[in-house]
């Protein structure tokens, strides 16, 4: 009976991605009732790593695409807080296009750098212990994101800073930022503005990356349709039952 149920689970999961939302919900209810057993510690490690690799890859790919930052209001990079008065002043004196170019190009720089995050996340996943994987699986809904923040932030900043600096120059952000700062600083009686643009954009890019990873983590925890293999279904189904106790 258990063998039949296991193969039934495989058949159901193979058709899950082609179903509409209502059908996915029905299949999900059926899967929850199948006696596929609890995962071994090895399966927990493999399943959690598989899920995180899918999630971080999706997150990096989405943010590194054109408008990955610019077109996403949750991660879009704006003028630095201490320079928002610069933007407001420039727009008030007819230099809105210059302010727009600053915003466009700093987001393009972040998109250009985002692809560098993928190998760093993958490396962190490969180094994850069974204990790490179990704690993440059975932890809070942002447990994986918290883990990544702890083990990858320094690496990401070290990697992003030079890439961002290069990207800022490549897309013209350095020029536009310099033009904006110079135009503002020439206004009588204002306090000159000086911001380390590469540090600011690198930090905002990393913040955006973690936000995207958190969304991908939540998706695979809460959406059965995102559990794209029998192993993921088994591991996260076990986590669902564990947390429901």
Secondary structure, 3 states (H helix, E strand, C coil): CHHHHHHHHHHHHHHHCCCCHHHHHHHHHHHHHCCCCCCCHHHHHHHHHHHHHHHHHHHHHHHHCCCCCCCCCCCCCCCCHHHHHHHHHHHHCCCHHHHHHHHHHHHHHHHHHHCCHHHHHHHHHHCCCHHHHHHHHCCCCCHHHHHHHHHHHHHHHHHHHHHHHHHHHHHCHHHHHHHHHHHHHCCCCCCCCCCCHHHHHHHHHHHHHHHHHHHHHHHHHHCHHHCCCHHHHHHHHHHHHHHHC
